[in-house]
Amino acid sequence: MHITFLMPHLKLAGGTRLSLTYAHFLAEKGHHVTVVVSSKNFWRRFLANILNIKPEWFKKNKAKFLRVKNFQAENIPAGDIVVACFWQGALFMSDYPQTKGKQIHFIQHDERLYHGPADQVTRAYRLQNKKIVLSHWLQERIEQDFNQDADVLLTPVDFNLFHKVKVNRQNKDKIRILSLHHSYIWKGTAVCVEVVKKIKVIQPEVELILYGAREKNIALDDCDEYYYNLPQEKMAELYSGCDIFISSSEWEGLGMPGMEAMACGVCLVTYDIGGSRDYAFDNETALVAKHADKEDLYKKILLAVEDKELREKIAQGGYDFIHNKIDTWDESTNKLEKIFLESLKT
């Protein structure tokens, strides 16, 4: 198949890594895969296309990368399948002729919440195209709000990157809590910092470690350590060196950082963030606080801090689930390939 992925950007982010990983594995299977992204600067586009420049963080990607002035039909290659990975792409795609391929909308979050004007995102979601989503929470929202079916394709964890690593910790008495630092308010960094500071008053052995790729410098009085733009191959060591991982977003289409932490044997404490319902089961694979309830999140984190036996039990439960109950990248890519092939028959 000739497959085209329409991408909003190539910056390192959960959705970008997901889409480019599928593009890579589909290309490895022998399909002709092109990743299309817009670039306004003519010479930058020209040189990037001539040299087939790939993202610095994914240089080994087997797909072809094409920079275009915009996503108008004349700039998009002909093919069998065209996949929009963002709501604006779905709107552009709706005007494409059949020669560009069967239209697939790969929805990775409820973008009405944070990613664009709700009325415009709604217009994109109402389009009668094939839809794929990351979680059953997203599937339910598409069904309830738009009366459309969507195939669920849970994002796998890359075990080559995220796995248990033996870490020599200097102070084993410290309880290290890890969380993502992000500039978006809805990602919940401020909530995490506030709650952990409150816990540290009564449990001074607690340390808060943050990592992120948005801001090079942050206020270090918010945490004990901060890691900016850590190379992907170093993430397993960071996760493995901590005891608890906190997911404090308002909503997530899935919530990959929590799953990655679980794969590294870390106890996950999370809000009910929607997409987490596919892997975070309270008192089994995670400690789950009520949605956006800071007091409940405080109680769950404190419980994980004070009860080592429970913390280790949850960590093991999460590790076992991620390794045994979630598809591998090979399995998930095969499912995506099957969805594409079936869509060509309709």
C-alpha positions in Angstrom: 0.0 0.0 0.0 0.9 3.6 -0.5 0.2 5.3 2.8 0.3 9.0 3.7 0.4 10.4 7.2 -0.6 14.1 7.7 1.3 15.4 10.7 0.9 18.8 12.5 4.6 18.9 13.4 7.6 16.7 14.0 8.4 17.8 17.6 9.0 15.1 20.2 5.6 14.5 21.8 3.4 11.5 22.6 1.2 11.8 19.6 4.0 12.5 17.2 6.1 9.6 18.4 3.0 7.3 18.1 2.2 8.3 14.5 5.9 8.2 13.4 6.4 4.8 15.0 3.5 3.3 13.1 4.8 5.0 9.9 8.2 3.4 10.6 6.9 -0.1 11.2 4.6 0.0 8.2 7.5 1.0 6.0 9.5 -1.8 7.5 6.8 -4.2 6.4 7.3 -3.1 2.8 4.6 -0.4 2.4 5.4 2.9 0.8 4.9 5.4 3.6 5.1 9.1 3.3 5.0 11.5 6.3 3.7 14.9 5.3 4.3 18.0 7.4 3.9 21.7 6.4 6.9 24.1 6.3 6.4 27.7 5.2 10.0 28.5 4.3 10.6 27.5 0.6 14.4 26.8 1.0 13.9 24.9 4.2 11.3 22.7 2.5 13.5 22.3 -0.6 16.6 21.2 1.3 14.7 19.0 3.7 13.0 17.2 0.9 16.2 16.8 -1.2 18.1 15.4 1.8 15.1 13.5 3.3 15.8 15.0 6.7 14.2 13.1 9.5 13.5 14.2 13.1 16.7 14.3 15.2 15.0 12.0 17.8 13.9 9.4 15.1 16.6 9.4 12.5 16.2 5.7 11.8 12.6 6.1 10.7 12.1 4.1 7.5 9.3 6.3 6.1 9.8 9.1 3.6 9.4 12.6 4.9 7.8 15.3 2.7 7.6 19.0 3.6 4.9 20.9 1.9 3.7 24.5 1.7 0.3 23.5 3.0 -2.0 20.5 3.1 -3.9 21.4 -0.1 -4.6 18.4 -2.3 -2.1 19.4 -5.0 0.7 19.0 -2.4 -0.3 15.5 -1.3 1.0 12.4 -3.0 -1.5 9.9 -4.6 -1.9 6.7 -2.6 -4.2 4.1 -1.2 -4.6 5.4 2.4 -4.3 8.9 3.8 -4.3 9.3 7.6 -5.0 12.6 9.3 -3.3 12.7 12.8 -4.8 16.0 13.8 -8.2 17.7 13.4 -7.0 20.4 10.9 -5.6 17.6 8.8 -9.0 15.9 8.7 -10.6 19.1 7.4 -8.0 19.5 4.7 -8.3 15.8 3.9 -12.1 16.0 3.4 -11.5 18.0 0.2 -9.1 15.5 -1.3 -10.0 13.5 -4.4 -10.2 9.7 -4.2 -6.8 9.4 -5.8 -5.2 10.6 -2.5 -6.4 7.4 -0.8 -9.1 6.1 1.6 -9.5 8.7 4.3 -8.6 7.7 7.9 -8.9 10.0 10.9 -6.5 8.9 13.7 -7.9 10.6 16.8 -5.3 10.8 19.7 -7.2 13.0 22.1 -10.6 14.8 22.4 -9.1 17.8 20.6 -12.2 19.9 21.5 -10.8 20.2 25.0 -7.5 21.8 24.4 -6.3 21.6 20.8 -8.6 24.0 18.9 -11.9 25.9 18.7 -14.5 23.4 19.8 -16.8 24.2 16.9 -14.1 23.6 14.3 -12.9 20.4 15.9 -16.5 19.3 16.1 -16.8 19.9 12.3 -13.8 17.7 11.8 -15.2 14.9 13.9 -18.5 15.0 12.2 -17.0 14.0 8.9 -18.0 10.6 7.7 -14.6 9.0 7.4 -13.0 5.9 9.0 -11.9 6.7 12.6 -9.3 5.1 14.8 -8.8 6.1 18.5 -6.3 5.3 21.2 -8.6 4.3 24.0 -12.1 3.1 24.9 -12.8 6.5 26.5 -12.2 8.2 23.2 -14.3 5.5 21.4 -17.2 6.2 23.8 -17.0 10.0 23.2 -17.0 9.6 19.4 -20.0 7.2 19.6 -22.0 9.3 22.1 -21.3 12.7 20.6 -21.1 11.9 16.9 -23.0 8.6 16.5 -20.0 7.1 14.8 -18.0 3.9 15.3 -14.2 4.0 15.9 -11.7 1.2 16.1 -9.6 1.2 19.3 -5.9 0.8 18.9 -4.1 1.0 22.3 -0.7 2.5 21.9 2.0 -0.1 22.8 5.0 0.6 25.0 8.4 0.4 23.3 10.1 -2.1 25.6 13.5 -1.3 23.9 13.2 2.1 25.5 11.1 1.5 28.6 12.2 -1.4 30.8 13.6 -2.0 34.3 17.1 -0.8 34.8 19.2 -1.5 37.8 20.0 1.9 39.3 22.4 2.5 42.2 20.7 5.0 44.4 22.9 6.9 46.8 20.2 7.4 49.4 17.8 4.4 49.5 15.8 5.9 52.3 14.4 8.6 50.0 11.1 8.0 48.2 11.5 9.5 44.8 8.4 10.7 43.0 8.6 11.4 39.3 6.2 13.4 37.1 6.2 15.2 33.7 6.7 18.9 33.6 4.7 20.7 31.0 3.8 24.3 30.2 0.2 23.4 29.4 -2.0 23.9 32.4 -4.2 20.9 31.7 -1.2 18.6 32.0 -1.3 19.2 35.7 2.3 20.1 36.7 1.2 22.7 39.1 -1.3 20.3 40.7 1.5 17.7 41.2 3.9 20.2 42.7 1.3 21.5 45.1 0.2 18.1 46.3 3.7 16.7 46.7 4.8 19.9 48.6 2.0 19.2 51.0 3.1 15.6 51.5 6.7 16.6 52.1 5.7 18.6 55.2 4.8 15.3 56.9 7.1 13.0 54.9 10.4 14.9 54.5 12.1 11.8 52.9 10.1 12.4 49.7 11.8 13.9 46.7 10.1 15.3 43.6 11.8 14.8 40.3 10.4 16.5 37.1 11.4 16.0 33.5 10.2 17.8 30.4 11.0 19.0 26.9 9.1 22.4 26.9 11.1 24.6 29.2 14.9 24.4 29.6 14.9 26.2 33.0 12.2 25.9 35.7 11.9 27.1 39.3 13.9 24.5 41.2 12.1 25.3 44.4 9.3 23.3 42.8 11.3 20.1 42.8 14.5 18.4 43.9 15.7 17.5 40.4 14.8 18.5 36.9 15.8 16.9 33.6 15.3 18.8 30.4 15.0 17.1 27.0 16.5 13.8 28.3 17.5 11.5 25.4 14.9 8.7 24.9 17.5 6.0 25.7 18.0 7.6 29.2 14.3 7.5 30.2 14.3 3.9 31.4 17.0 4.8 33.9 15.1 7.9 35.1 11.9 5.9 35.6 13.6 3.0 37.2 15.3 5.2 39.7 12.0 6.4 41.1 9.4 4.8 43.3 6.2 6.6 42.3 5.0 8.2 39.1 2.2 10.8 39.1 -0.2 11.5 36.3 -2.1 14.6 37.2 -3.5 15.8 33.8 -7.1 16.8 33.5 -7.8 14.4 30.6 -5.6 12.3 28.3 -6.4 10.4 25.2 -4.4 7.5 26.7 -1.5 8.8 28.9 1.7 7.1 27.7 4.1 8.4 30.4 2.1 6.5 33.0 2.3 3.3 30.9 6.0 3.8 30.4 6.5 4.2 34.1 4.6 0.9 34.7 6.8 -0.8 32.1 9.8 0.2 34.2 8.3 -1.2 37.4 7.2 2.1 39.0 4.1 2.5 41.1 1.6 4.7 39.2 -0.6 7.2 41.0 -3.0 8.9 38.6 -6.2 10.9 38.3 -8.9 9.2 36.4 -7.8 10.9 33.1 -10.1 9.1 30.8 -7.7 7.2 28.6 -6.1 5.7 31.8 -9.2 3.5 32.2 -7.6 1.0 29.8 -4.6 0.3 32.1 -5.0 2.0 35.5 -7.2 -0.2 37.7 -7.4 1.1 41.3 -5.5 -1.0 43.8 -4.4 -3.5 41.1 -2.2 -1.8 38.5 -2.3 1.8 39.9 -3.7 4.0 42.6 -6.5 6.0 40.9 -7.8 9.2 42.3 -11.1 10.7 41.3 -11.0 13.0 38.3 -9.5 16.4 39.1 -10.0 15.8 42.9 -6.8 17.1 44.4 -7.6 15.9 47.9 -8.1 12.4 46.7 -4.9 12.6 44.7 -3.1 13.7 47.9 -4.6 10.7 49.8 -3.5 8.2 47.0 0.0 9.6 46.8 0.4 9.6 50.6 -0.8 6.0 50.7 1.8 5.0 48.2 4.5 6.9 50.1 3.6 5.4 53.5 2.8 1.8 52.5 5.9 0.3 50.9 4.3 -3.2 50.6 1.3 -1.7 48.8 3.5 0.4 46.6 5.5 -2.6 45.5 2.4 -4.6 44.9 0.9 -2.0 42.7 4.2 -1.6 40.8 4.4 -5.3 40.1 0.7 -5.4 39.1 1.3 -2.5 36.6 4.4 -4.1 35.3 2.7 -7.4 34.7 -0.3 -5.8 33.0 1.8 -3.7 30.6 4.0 -6.6 29.6 1.2 -9.2 29.3 -2.0 -7.5 28.4 -1.0 -4.7 26.0 -0.2 -5.5 22.3 3.4 -5.3 21.2 4.3 -2.8 18.4 4.4 -5.7 15.9 0.9 -6.9 16.9 -0.5 -3.3 16.9 1.0 -2.5 13.5 -0.5 -5.7 12.1 -3.9 -4.6 13.4 -3.5 -1.1 11.9 -2.4 -2.7 8.6 -5.6 -4.9 8.7 -7.8 -1.9 9.4 -6.2 -0.2 6.3 -6.7 -3.2 4.1 -10.3 -3.7 5.2 -11.1 0.0 4.6 -10.0 -0.4 1.0 -12.8 -2.9 0.5 -15.6 -0.5 1.4 
